[in-house]
Every structure is written in C-alpha cells, then in structure tokens.
Amino acid sequence: MNLPSFKRINFKKVKTDIQGSFKQLAAGGFKQIFNQIDQLNIKKGVDAMGIDKFTNQCALLAAGSGLITGVGGVGTMLIGTPLDVINIITQQFRVTLAISYHNTGKYKISFDDFFKIVASSVKADAKLAISKNIMEEVAEKILMNLGSKLSRRLVPVAGGVIGGTINYLFIKGLANELRKRGT
C-alpha cells in the first residue's frame, strides 16, 4: 500500500477543504448531531453509572477515534480526521447533556438552550442569538483546539497515542469545566 508522500500533498488545499467542512458542519451539522443523540439514554447512563463514570466513558470513546486516526500516519489521518472530529463533537455533546441533567434533573432540552451551554463551554459569546455565525465560531474553536496538535498525528503509533490522549484530555477537561460552572 502506497501512502501519500508529503511532496504530493497540497496542505493549502487540505486546510481549505477542512475549513469548508467546518462551515458546512456549522450550518446544520451540529443540530443534526444533536438530534441523533438519545437524551433519555444519556439520563439512563448517568443514573446507572454516575456522572464521573459516564464522562469517563465518553472520554474513552473520544480517545478511541483519536487513536485509530493517528495510528496509521498520513493515510488514516486524511480519511479518519473528519470521523474523529464528528466523534469528538458527539462526545462533547453527550458530556454536556449528561452534566446538564446531573445538575438540573432535566434530561430533555432544546437545541437552542443546549447550544448556549456548548457555546459557553468553548468560551464563545453565549449572549448572541443562535445563528450560523456562532455555530461557525464554535466549529473554529474546536478545530483550533485540535488542529494545533494535528501535525503530531502524522507519526504512526505515536500519533495514535497522541491523538487518543488529546481527545481524552479534551473531553475530561470539558467535563471538569462544565461541572465547575454548574451548567
């Protein structure tokens, strides 16, 4: 199997494609991901495991996709990164819903109320109306948080460990921040 060489990869095009994907994600993808999450199952998971074990489970699921994406170097990074990002966003949303339920006792919330919590968790301006602009801001902040470490995922095996660790720590840090805020 021939993996792409660095000489044949147009990194400007890859960056432009990733930015375009995040704009599409911001335009409707966040709501689509949110709508796919079963909020009742989140409630049941928190009730059965407790909030700490539930958030740890989400962090481990995020770590798994980071490990898989990074372990193959450039080949799996190019294919796996979009799936990894979707998984991280899904786990971020699950953790946010779990902590919201844990703190308020309400497991069913609307997308608009939910997104205000998500926006504040990435330090976006939660006072703005829910719009495409705020969704793009959240997508950009998530990309910036992960993108700075993306180059480290190019080294096989080490890239997998780094990718998994980054994802795990991101979700655990998010959970800690949300719990401190009492969201």
C-alpha positions in Angstrom: 0.0 0.0 0.0 1.4 3.3 -1.0 0.9 6.1 1.5 0.8 9.6 0.1 4.2 11.4 0.3 4.5 14.9 1.7 5.5 16.2 -1.7 2.2 15.1 -3.3 0.0 16.6 -0.5 -1.3 20.1 -1.1 -1.6 21.2 2.5 -3.3 24.5 1.5 -6.0 22.5 -0.3 -6.4 20.2 2.7 -6.7 23.2 5.0 -9.3 24.9 2.7 -11.3 21.6 2.5 -11.3 21.2 6.3 -12.4 24.8 6.7 -15.2 24.3 4.2 -16.3 21.1 6.0 -16.4 23.0 9.3 -18.6 25.7 7.7 -21.0 23.0 6.5 -20.9 21.5 9.9 -21.7 24.8 11.5 -24.6 25.4 9.0 -26.6 22.3 10.1 -24.3 19.6 11.2 -24.3 20.5 14.9 -28.1 20.3 15.0 -28.1 17.0 13.1 -25.6 15.5 15.6 -27.6 16.8 18.5 -30.8 15.3 17.0 -29.1 11.9 16.7 -28.4 11.8 20.4 -30.9 9.9 22.5 -31.3 12.2 25.6 -33.2 9.5 27.5 -30.3 7.1 27.1 -27.9 9.8 28.5 -30.2 10.1 31.5 -30.2 6.3 32.0 -26.4 6.2 31.6 -25.9 8.8 34.2 -28.4 7.2 36.6 -26.8 3.8 36.2 -23.1 4.7 36.1 -22.9 8.1 37.8 -21.7 11.3 36.2 -18.0 10.6 36.7 -18.1 7.1 35.0 -20.3 8.4 32.3 -18.0 11.3 31.4 -15.0 8.9 31.5 -16.8 6.6 29.1 -17.3 9.5 26.7 -13.6 10.5 27.0 -12.6 6.9 26.3 -14.8 6.8 23.2 -13.2 10.0 22.0 -9.8 8.6 22.7 -10.6 5.6 20.6 -11.2 7.6 17.5 -8.1 9.7 18.1 -6.0 6.5 18.5 -7.4 5.0 15.3 -7.0 8.2 13.3 -3.4 8.8 14.4 -2.0 5.2 14.3 -1.7 5.0 10.5 0.0 8.2 9.9 -0.9 10.4 6.9 -3.2 7.8 5.3 -5.6 7.3 8.2 -5.3 10.9 9.2 -6.7 12.2 6.0 -9.5 9.7 6.0 -10.1 9.5 9.7 -9.9 13.1 10.8 -13.4 14.1 9.7 -14.8 11.0 11.5 -12.7 11.7 14.6 -13.9 15.3 14.7 -17.6 14.2 14.4 -17.0 11.7 17.2 -15.3 14.3 19.4 -18.3 16.7 18.8 -20.7 13.9 19.6 -18.9 13.0 22.9 -18.7 16.7 23.8 -22.5 17.0 23.3 -23.1 13.8 25.3 -21.0 15.0 28.2 -22.7 18.4 28.1 -26.1 16.8 28.1 -25.1 14.5 31.0 -23.7 17.2 33.1 -26.8 19.4 32.4 -29.0 16.5 33.5 -26.9 15.9 36.6 -27.0 19.5 37.7 -30.7 20.3 36.8 -32.5 17.0 36.8 -33.9 17.8 33.4 -32.8 15.4 30.7 -34.7 16.8 27.7 -33.5 20.2 26.5 -34.0 22.1 23.2 -31.1 22.6 20.7 -31.1 26.3 21.2 -30.8 26.0 25.0 -28.2 23.2 24.6 -26.1 25.2 22.1 -25.9 28.1 24.6 -24.3 25.8 27.0 -21.9 24.4 24.4 -21.0 27.9 23.2 -20.2 29.0 26.7 -18.1 25.8 27.3 -15.8 26.8 24.4 -15.8 30.4 25.6 -17.8 31.7 22.7 -20.3 34.6 23.4 -23.4 32.8 24.7 -25.4 36.0 24.7 -25.6 36.1 20.9 -28.6 34.7 19.2 -28.2 31.2 17.9 -27.1 31.8 14.4 -24.8 30.5 11.7 -22.1 32.9 12.9 -22.0 31.5 16.5 -22.0 27.9 15.1 -19.0 28.8 12.9 -17.3 30.3 15.9 -17.7 27.1 17.9 -16.6 24.9 15.0 -13.5 27.2 14.5 -12.6 26.9 18.2 -13.0 23.1 18.2 -10.8 23.0 15.1 -8.2 25.3 16.6 -8.1 23.2 19.8 -7.5 20.0 17.8 -5.7 21.4 14.7 -2.7 22.7 16.6 -1.9 19.1 17.5 -2.9 17.6 14.2 0.6 17.5 12.8 1.8 15.3 15.7 -0.6 12.6 14.5 1.5 12.0 11.4 3.9 9.6 13.1 2.4 6.1 13.2 1.8 4.6 16.6 3.0 7.7 18.4 0.4 9.6 16.5 -2.3 7.2 17.7 -1.2 7.6 21.3 -1.1 11.3 21.0 -4.4 11.5 19.2 -6.1 9.3 21.7 -4.6 11.3 24.6 -5.5 14.7 23.2 -9.2 13.5 22.6 -9.4 12.0 26.1 -8.0 15.1 27.8 -10.2 17.4 25.8 -13.4 15.6 26.9 -12.2 15.3 30.5 -11.3 19.0 30.6 -14.6 20.0 29.1 -16.5 17.9 31.7 -14.5 19.5 34.5 -15.1 23.0 33.2 -18.9 22.3 32.9 -19.1 20.9 36.4 -17.2 23.9 37.8 -19.7 26.2 36.1 -22.7 24.2 37.4 -24.1 24.1 33.8 
